[in-house]
């Protein structure tokens, strides 16, 4: 029986680079952090979606252009 790999959520935005994702992810983490060290996941996700990123389950390693968020 083949081993099934777990799917993990990754983010993608057509034409965006890892640098673009890291910049947006950091900005959204800051926006979704009412207190140092605490991130409100739904606010973080909403912020990335508002910046044009799409979140979807992918197997590791993800296809090119898909990036792992902090959540």
Secondary structure, DSSP 8 states (H G I E B T S, - for coil): ------EEEEEE-TT--HHHHHHHHHHHHHHT-SBTTB--HHHHHHHHHHTT-EEEEEESS--TTEE----
